[in-house]
Amino acid sequence: MQLHQVQRKTKRAKSRQVGRGGKRGKTAGRGHKGQKQHGGHGIRPDMRDTIKKLPKLRGRGINTNKSIERPTRIVNLETISNEFKAGELVSPKTLMEKKIVRAVYGKLPKVKVLSVGELDKKVVFEKCIFSKTAKDKAEKAGAEIK
């Protein structure tokens, strides 16, 4: 007996392909109607159903109020110290006149003062928003905040 003459003791069982005709009639072992009997993923995920139930947001932008709201322009204490003299008024209008800030949609911008640099003059602030440290520095320099 040689190697090419060796045979299996039992016949090799073939794997059955379900749903290709043959010995698995009707549902081919799938046992369901509709989406469960078909190949692929079958049942769609729960998340998709949740998404589909949410209403579509129509119209110009999701949050229309944000598009109308004017953005804030930022000015540092160092810039104010360089551009303004003692006792002068610092407001969005005067900052626009000195071309430190630009108009927003053709209107006066909101101005926020940040604490970069030092303020060494007594100026008067009007209609400005301050960061906490900028407010402390300005008050320490003797500036008046309205």
C-alpha positions in Angstrom: 0.0 0.0 0.0 1.3 3.4 -0.9 0.4 6.9 0.2 -1.8 7.7 -2.8 -3.9 4.6 -2.1 -4.8 5.6 1.5 -8.6 6.2 1.8 -10.8 7.8 4.6 -12.7 5.5 6.9 -15.8 7.7 6.7 -17.0 9.7 3.7 -16.4 13.5 3.9 -19.7 15.3 4.7 -20.3 18.3 2.5 -21.5 21.6 4.2 -25.0 22.4 3.2 -25.7 25.8 1.6 -29.1 27.0 2.9 -31.6 28.5 0.5 -30.1 27.0 -2.7 -32.8 24.4 -3.4 -32.2 20.8 -2.4 -33.3 19.2 0.9 -34.4 22.3 2.8 -37.7 23.2 1.0 -40.0 26.2 1.5 -38.3 28.5 4.1 -34.9 26.8 3.7 -34.5 26.6 7.4 -34.9 30.3 7.9 -38.4 30.0 9.4 -39.6 33.6 9.0 -41.4 35.9 6.5 -40.3 39.3 5.4 -37.1 41.0 6.4 -35.8 38.2 8.7 -35.7 35.6 5.9 -33.4 37.7 3.6 -29.6 37.8 3.7 -27.4 40.6 5.1 -28.2 42.4 8.3 -31.9 41.8 8.2 -33.3 43.8 11.1 -32.4 47.5 11.1 -30.8 48.9 14.2 -32.9 50.7 16.9 -30.9 53.9 16.6 -32.1 54.3 13.0 -35.7 54.1 14.1 -35.0 56.8 16.7 -33.4 59.1 14.1 -36.3 58.5 11.7 -38.9 59.6 14.3 -37.2 62.9 14.9 -38.7 65.8 12.9 -36.6 67.4 10.2 -35.4 70.9 11.0 -36.5 73.1 8.2 -35.8 76.7 7.5 -32.7 78.9 7.5 -30.2 77.3 10.0 -31.0 75.3 13.0 -30.6 78.1 15.5 -31.7 81.2 13.7 -31.1 83.5 16.8 -27.4 82.8 16.7 -27.0 84.1 13.2 -28.6 87.4 14.2 -26.6 87.8 17.4 -23.6 90.1 16.9 -20.2 88.6 17.6 -18.0 90.2 20.3 -14.8 92.1 19.3 -11.8 91.7 21.6 -9.6 94.5 22.8 -6.5 94.2 25.1 -5.6 96.6 27.9 -2.3 97.1 26.2 -4.0 98.5 23.1 -6.1 100.8 25.1 -3.0 102.1 27.0 -1.3 102.8 23.7 -4.2 104.5 21.8 -6.0 106.5 24.5 -4.9 109.4 26.7 -5.7 109.8 30.4 -9.3 110.8 31.1 -10.5 109.8 27.6 -13.7 107.8 27.1 -13.3 104.1 25.9 -16.5 102.8 24.3 -17.4 100.8 21.2 -18.0 104.1 19.3 -14.6 105.6 20.2 -12.8 102.3 19.5 -14.4 102.3 16.0 -13.4 105.9 15.4 -9.8 105.0 16.2 -10.1 102.0 13.9 -9.3 99.5 16.7 -12.5 97.5 16.1 -14.7 97.2 13.0 -18.5 97.4 12.7 -20.5 94.2 12.8 -23.2 94.0 10.2 -23.0 97.8 9.9 -23.7 98.3 13.6 -21.6 99.1 16.8 -19.9 95.9 17.9 -20.0 94.4 21.4 -16.5 94.9 22.9 -14.8 92.7 25.5 -11.7 93.9 27.2 -9.1 91.3 28.0 -6.2 91.5 30.5 -3.3 91.3 28.0 -0.7 94.0 28.9 -0.9 96.7 31.5 -3.1 99.8 31.8 -1.2 102.8 33.2 -3.8 105.6 32.6 -7.0 106.6 34.2 -9.6 106.2 31.4 -13.3 105.9 31.5 -14.9 102.7 30.1 -18.5 102.7 28.9 -20.6 99.9 27.4 -17.7 97.4 27.5 -17.6 93.8 28.8 -14.6 92.8 31.0 -12.9 89.6 31.8 -12.4 89.2 35.6 -8.6 89.9 35.5 -9.0 92.9 33.1 -11.5 94.5 35.5 -9.2 94.0 38.4 -6.2 95.6 36.4 -8.3 98.5 35.2 -9.6 99.3 38.7 -6.1 99.1 40.1 -5.0 101.6 37.5 -7.8 103.9 38.6 -10.0 103.6 35.5 -13.7 104.3 35.8 -16.1 101.6 34.6 -19.7 102.6 33.8 
